[in-house]
Amino acid sequence: MKFMDEYRDRADIDRIANELRRRCTRNWTLMEVCGGQTHTIVKYGLDTLLPPGVALVHGPGCPVCVTPVEMIDRALAIASRPGVTFCSFGDMLRVPGSRADLFQARARGADVRFVYSPLDCVKLAQEHPEREVVFFAVGFETTAPANALAIQQAAAAGLQNFSMLVAHVLVPPALEAILQGAHCRVQGFLAAGHVCAVMGYEAYHPIAARYRVPIVVTGFEPLDILQGVLMAVTQLETGRAEVENQYSRSVQEAGNRVAQAMLCEVFEAVPRKWRGLGSIPQSGLALRPEYALFDAERRFHVATLHAEESPLCISGAVLQGHKRPHECPAFGTACTPLHPLGAPMVSSEGACAAYHRYRPQDLPAASATGDSQ
């Protein structure tokens, strides 16, 4: 990719939109899996360019959004302990737990820091052997290899004061959970290109065949997404249900074998609870027993902490594509970016944050001007 403008060209966008209108003869519902794709769709109004029969619904493709409340509470319990330096990517600091968020813990004196890489935390642990350095490992398969590398480096260095609170989740089990839902209306998926750049898309073939749904690996620019929609609709219109790769400039079917080997060495698949979706079998990653020394849940004995989500937040319905953010009674009133009820309102990939930022016309009049950051 040489220039971003190549993938935002209006003439090409109109050409694909016209081709979609020509090919679409029935009503179809597609789900984009990645929150980054959601933001592109809402920012550029791509859904408004689609034929009336094609609906895009937003999926659980924001790892910050699907991290459950109880995991935030575990992070807060660790961060509040004396002698702990708790590190996280910036998105997680505003995600509400049952009573507070990490920014509020920091304001109360906890040593909470945002970092750009888990390797920064390994370095911190080496430089400050008197402190317990904990990294909040959140993300899909995209960010997991770097976290595996950090664990490997910490083990090689013999660090005793470094650990991870692991909340990694996996995409394929989530797709199956959605398809098995009683009220599922999804007929095809736009799969997240960056996840597939790491993992490839071999795991999607049995899902497409079992549930008879097209799955198109898709990039993140406007032309990527519209082309992905066109490919999925073309399959549906012709009665096919296959895995196709729109994002061929970055994704190969086998993915990155080196990164996959690192994941297999450090992590193993486990059941994982998702915010708004409940527990999904084998949908998460946890450290293997040989790396248990670096497991913050064990080290700080917080695995038994449990919490419930706010009854006012419908993030589960949003993350499963049943509702759109502005259909939530709390959207833009009781729930805003400054006072969120759930993670989708504060994550940079959250669907609620996208609607609040790019579609102010959907906000209640009283909040359309004062809380839009």
N, C-alpha and C positions, 0 to 999 in steps of 0.2 A: 504494500500500500504506500503510494508516494504522497498523495495529497488527500486530506479529509474531504475536500470539496467534491472529489470524484463520487463519493457515496452520498452526497446531498444535492446532487444536480436536479433541478426542478423539472427539466425536460424528461429526464429518465424516470423520475418519480411519476410524472403524469402518464408516461408511456406504460409503465407497469400497472398503474391504477386503471387505465383504460383496458388493458389486457385482462385484468381481474374482472372488470364489469362484463367483458365479452364472454368469459368462460363460465362465470357463475350463473347457474340456473336454479339452485336450491338454497335453502338456509343452512349455514354451517357455523359452528362455534369452535373457535380455536383458542388455545391457552398459550400465551408466552410464559415461559418458565422463569426467566431471569428478571429481577427487579431493574437491572440496567436497561433491558429492553422496554420495560414498562415506562421508564422515564423518557426514553426516546419517543415512544408512541404518544405519550401525553404532551410532551414538549412540542413536538412537530405536528401534532394533530393527525397522525397517520390513520387513526381509526375513523376520522371523518372523511377520508378519501376512499374508504372501502365501499363495495356495493352494499345496499341495504340488507342483503341476505347474509353477509359475513359479519360475525360478532367476535371481537377479541375480549377475552376475560383474563384477569391477572392471576398468576399462580404463586406458589410458595417459594419463589426463587430469590428471596432476600434472606440470607442466613442470619443477619441481625434480627430480622422480623420474626423468624421462627424459633429463636432462642427463648425457651420458656421462662416465666417469671421466677420459678424456683432456682434456675441457674443464675439469674441476676442476684437473687438473695444469697446464694452461695458465694458469689464474687464479693458481695458487700461484706459478708461475714469474714472472709479472708482478708480483704483490704483493711478492715477496721482493727486488725490485730497489731499490737506493737511489734516493731521490727520488720514489718512487711512492706515491700515496695511492689505495688500491684500495677501491672502494665497491660495496656489494651490498645487496639486500634481506636481511633477517635469516635467512630460511629457508636460504639457500645457505651460511651460515658453518659449519654442522655437517655438510654433505654430504661424505663421504669421497672423497678422490682415491686414487691408488694407494698413497700413503705418509702422507698427512696431510690436514687440512682447514684452512679459512681461519682458524678460531679458533686452531688450533695455530700457524699462521704469525704471527698477531697476538701470541700469547704469546711467540714468539721475537723480537719486535721489529718486525715488519712493520706499516706504517700501514694497517690494514684497518678499515673503518668500515661500519656498516650505516646505510642511509638509507631514507627513505620515498618518495622521488621521484627520478628521474634529473635533474630540474631542480635539485635540491640540489647535484648534482655539477657542473653548469654553473656555479653560483654559487661553489662551492669553487674551481674552476679560475680564475675571474675574480679571486677574492680571494687566490689563492696562485699567481701566475704562475711561481714558481720550482719548482713541483712538477708532476709528471705525474699528472693525475687520471683514473682509469680506472673506468668503471661496468660491472658485470657484467650485461648485458642478457639476462635469462632470462624466458621466459614464452610463452604462446600469443598468439593475436591480440589478446587482452584488454589486455595491457600494452604491446604494440608501439607503439600510437599515441603514448603519452607519451614513449617512447624516440625515436620519429621527431621529435617536437617538440623534444626536447633537442638532437638533432643539428642541426635547423634553426636553433635559437637559437645554438648554438655556432658554426655557419657564419656566421650573420649578425653575430656579435660578433667574428669573426676569431680565435677562440681557437686557439692552437697547442699547448696543453698538455692538451687534453681528448680522450679516446677511449673507445670501447666495445668490450668483448669480447662479441660477439653470439652468443647461443645460442638464438634464437627458433625455435619449432617451430609447425607448422600442423596443425590437426585433420583436415581432409578426407583428406589423403594417409595419415594414420595409420589412419583407419577402413578405407580400401581395403586397406592392408597387412594388417590383422587379418583382413578378409574373404577375402583371398587365401591366408591361412595354411593349411597342410595339415591342421591339427587344429582349425580354427575351428568352434566350436559356437554362435556368436552368431547369433540370428535377428532381433534388433531392437536399436536403440540409443536411449538417452536422451541427447540431445545437450546440450552445456553451454550454458546460457542466456546467461552473460556473454560467451562468445565470439560467439554469434549476435547479441548486442546491438550488437557492433561490425561483424561481417561479414555479418549477415543469414543466411539459410539457403538462398539460391538454389543454392549449390554442392552442397547435399545431394540435390537432386532427381535428378541423374543417377546418384548412388550408390545411392539407394533403388531406382531403376528397373533399373539394371544388375545388382544383386545380389539383388533382390527382398526387401529388408529394410525394415520400417518404421523411420523415424527421427522421434522426437518431441522437439522442442526443449523443455527442461524446466528449471524453476527449482530452488531449493535447499532449500526448506522441506519438512517432511514431507508436507503436502498436495500440494505441487507434484509431488513424486516419485511418490507413490501415484497421482495423477491421470495422470502421464506413463506409468506402468506400465499403468494401465487402458486408456489410449488405444492403446498399442502392442499389448497383448494383444487388444483389440477388432479391430484391423487384422488381426492374425495369424489370429484365429478366423474372420474373414470373407474371408480370402484376399486382403487388400489389402497393398500395400507403397508407402506414400506418406510424405511429409514433413508433419507436423502441428506446430502451435505451441501448446503448453500455456502457455508463458510470455509470453502476449500482453500482459501489463501492462508488459513491459520490452523486448520484441523485436518488430521489424517484419521482414518478409521481405527488404527491401532493406538492412537494417542502417543503419549510420551512414556516409553517403556522404562526409562531411567527413573522418572518421577514415580511411576507406579511401583517400582521395586522398593523405593524408599518408603512409600506408604505401607507396603506389605510388611516390611521389616519392623516398623515402629508401631503401627496401629493394627487393630482388628475390628471387624464389624460387630456392632452391638445394637440392641434395641435403643431407641432414643425418643424422648418426649419432645413434641413440637408445639410451639405456642399456637393455640387455636385448633390444632389438628389432633392432639393426643399422642399416644405412643404408637410408633410405627416400627414393626420388626426389622431388625438388621439395617436400620436407617442412619446409624451414627458410627463414629469412630471413637475408640478408646485406646489408651496405651496398652500394649501387650504386657503380660506379667513380668517379663525381663526388664521392662522399663518402669516398673511400679514405683521406684524411688522418685520419679519425676511427676507422679500423679498428685496434683494439689488436693483433689477431693479426699484422697486417703491421708495425705500428710496432715491436713487440717481438720479431718473428721467432719466434713460438711455434707456428705452424700445423703444424709437422712433429712436434710432440710427440704420441706415441701411448701408450696404456696399455690394459691388460686389466682386466676386472672380477674381483672375488674369485670363485673357483670355488665358494665356499660359499653365495653369494647367488643366489637364484632369482628376482630381481626381474623378469627378462624374462618368466618364466612367470606371475608375478602380474600384470604390466602388460598381458598379453595375455588374461587371464581364464582361463588354463589351471589355475592353482593359487590357493588362498586363502592369506593370510599364515601362518596357523597350521599349514599343511601343510609349511612349510619346516623342515627339521631344525634350522636355526640360530635359528629364531624364539624370542625370549625367553631364549636361552642364549648362544650365540656372538654373536648380534645383538640388541642392545637400544638404546633411545634414547641411553644414555650411551656405548655402544660399538657404533655401527652398522656393518654391513658394506655397506649400500646406502642410497641416498637415501630409499626408501619408508618407512624406519623413523624418519627425523628430520624429513621435510617435514610441515608443518601440513596438507597435503592427501594425504599418503602413506597407502596402504591398510594397510601394516604398522603405522604409528603409530596408526591408528584402532583396529585390533584390539588392539594392546598397551594402549591407554588405556581403551577401552570394554568390552573382553571379557577381563577377567583370568582368566576360567574357562578360556580357551584357552592360558594360559601354563603352562609347566612349573612344578611346585610350587616348585622351588628359586628361581625368579626372579619369582614372582608378587607378592612383597612388596618386594623391594629395589631395583628399577630400573624404576619405572613412570612416570617423568616424561616 
